């Protein structure tokens, strides 16, 4: 029971962003801090919208960069997308998620920081 309450609290404290296009995006990254090398698990929840065509997820520090782009099928796309970046070396990382339209323009975005020490 206590663990469920902690997980719910962590879920509710994650960033949520609403863009000018009205597309809502939730970004959940766990763990935010960990001993290196460590994995980071990312869950992106977005509102379904005909204009949503891609999700781009990037994680970077001063010496590390990795990105992944996932195609979306507008209103038919799943609301939840999960990605894992494995074996991150020590460092401060900026994690950025963007929802893009058919032209590659950002419709919504969210970001957070993760630390590996």
Secondary structure, DSSP 4 states (H G I P E B T S, - for coil): -HHHHHHHHHHHTS-EEE-TT--EEEEEEE-SEEPSSEEEEEEEEE---TT--EEEEEEE-SS-EEEEEEE--GGGS-SEEEEEEEEEPSEEEEEEEEEE-TTS-EEEEEEEEEEE-
